[in-house]
C-alpha cells in the first residue's frame, strides 16, 4: 500500500511540474510563420560632424514635392488585409463487373449427373467524396519596410498585439510589395508577394484546453 501511495505522489508531482511548464509555454509569445523581426529602424547616413544651427539634415530630408509613399527602410506602410479563399473538391466513381460459366457433361455421364453445370458472379460498387474548405481574414495593419531590394521592391514586416480579457491576440504580417501598387501609402494584401498573414492568441481558452489534456493524461496513469 505504501509503495502505491508513493507512486501516486510521484505521478501527481510530475503532473504538476509538467502542467506548469506547459502553461508557462502558453503564456509566452506563440510561434510564428512571419519573417522575424517584425520591425525595422531607418538607416542613418554618415554625414560627419553635425553643425549647430544647420537647417538641412540628410537623415530627415524629404523633397517638398515627393509623395509620402513608403520607400526607405524604417518607413511605415498600411496593409489592408483582404484574404478570402475557398476550395471545393468532389469525386465519384462506379464500377460494374459480371461473369458467367457454363459447362456441359458429355456422353454417357450426362444421364447420371445431369445436363450441365452453370455458375455466374457479379460485382458492383460506387464511391463518392466531397471536400470543402474556406477562410476569410479582413483588417488593417501597419508594417515597416525592413529591406529595399535592388529592383525597388520593398520587404515589409509588422505585428499588432491586442490584450483582451487576460489574453493577448497577435496579428502578424510579412511579404514583398511592389511600390507601384501602393496608393495613398496603402496596399492590399492580395497584391503582396510571399505574403504571410497570421492571427494567433495565448488566451485563457488555450490554457484551459492544455490543462484539460494534461489532466486526462496523468489521471489515466494514477492507480486510483
Secondary structure, DSSP 4 states (H G I P E B T S, - for coil): -HHHHHHHHHHHHHHHHHHHHHHHHHHSPPP-SS-S-S---PPPP---S--TT-S--TTT---TT------STT-EEEEEEEEEEEEEEEEEEEEEEEEEEEEE--TTHHHHH-SEEEEEEEEEEEEEEEEEEEEEEEEEEEEEEEEE-TTS-EEEEEEEEEEETTEEEEEEEEEEE-GGG-BTTEEEGGG-EEEEEEEEE--HHHHHHHHHHHHHHHHTTS--
